[in-house]
Amino acid sequence: MDKPNTSVKVKEDHAVLSVFLNIRVANIQDFYASCKDLGAEFISEPKEFGGEFRCYMKDPDGYLIEVGQSKFKFKIQH
């Protein structure tokens, strides 16, 4: 697991769900710096993992948020 001191497991009571949010950004370094300046709590800095860069933060309620940036450039067509 690439999230320090964090593990993901299925709860024994299957009626209770554990969730985390996964978002993608165009520039993870800018996102990380901006959020840090605003006081966001990160549990890891942006690191390279395979085809992307990612880091992890917690929202004010303690929920895990994965932030990622693809190494590949995609052209958005409208």
C-alpha positions as CSV (number, residue, x, y, z in Angstrom):
1,M,0.0,0.0,0.0
2,D,1.4,3.4,-0.9
3,K,-0.5,5.4,1.7
4,P,1.6,5.7,4.9
5,N,0.0,4.3,8.0
6,T,-3.3,3.7,6.2
7,S,-4.9,0.4,5.3
8,V,-8.0,-0.5,3.3
9,K,-10.1,-3.5,4.4
10,V,-13.7,-4.7,4.0
11,K,-15.7,-4.3,7.2
12,E,-17.2,-7.5,8.6
13,D,-20.7,-5.8,8.6
14,H,-21.3,-5.6,4.8
15,A,-24.0,-3.0,5.4
16,V,-21.3,-0.5,6.5
17,L,-19.3,0.9,3.7
18,S,-15.8,2.5,3.8
19,V,-15.2,5.0,1.0
20,F,-12.6,7.4,-0.3
21,L,-12.7,10.0,-3.0
22,N,-10.4,9.8,-6.1
23,I,-9.9,12.9,-8.1
24,R,-7.6,13.7,-11.1
25,V,-5.9,17.1,-11.6
26,A,-3.9,18.6,-14.5
27,N,-1.0,19.6,-12.3
28,I,-0.5,17.7,-9.1
29,Q,2.4,19.9,-7.9
30,D,0.3,23.1,-8.2
31,F,-2.7,21.4,-6.6
32,Y,-0.6,20.1,-3.7
33,A,1.1,23.5,-3.1
34,S,-2.2,25.4,-3.3
35,C,-4.0,23.1,-0.9
36,K,-1.1,23.1,1.6
37,D,-1.2,26.9,1.6
38,L,-4.9,26.7,2.5
39,G,-4.1,24.3,5.4
40,A,-5.1,21.0,3.9
41,E,-3.8,17.9,5.7
42,F,-1.8,15.6,3.4
43,I,-0.6,12.2,4.5
44,S,1.8,11.9,1.6
45,E,3.6,14.1,-0.9
46,P,3.1,13.6,-4.7
47,K,5.0,10.5,-5.8
48,E,5.3,8.6,-9.0
49,F,3.4,5.3,-9.3
50,G,3.4,3.6,-12.7
51,G,1.6,5.8,-15.2
52,E,0.7,8.5,-12.8
53,F,1.7,10.8,-9.9
54,R,-0.5,10.7,-6.8
55,C,-0.7,11.8,-3.2
56,Y,-3.2,11.4,-0.4
57,M,-5.0,13.9,1.8
58,K,-7.8,13.9,4.3
59,D,-10.9,16.0,4.3
60,P,-12.0,17.9,7.4
61,D,-14.0,14.8,8.6
62,G,-11.0,12.5,8.1
63,Y,-12.1,10.8,4.9
64,L,-9.3,9.8,2.5
65,I,-8.9,11.6,-0.8
66,E,-6.6,10.3,-3.5
67,V,-5.3,12.9,-5.9
68,G,-3.8,11.8,-9.1
69,Q,-2.2,13.2,-12.3
70,S,-1.7,11.0,-15.4
71,K,1.7,11.0,-17.0
72,F,-0.1,10.9,-20.4
73,K,-1.5,13.9,-22.1
74,F,-5.1,13.7,-23.2
75,K,-6.8,16.1,-25.5
76,I,-10.3,17.0,-24.5
77,Q,-12.7,17.4,-27.4
78,H,-15.9,19.4,-27.1
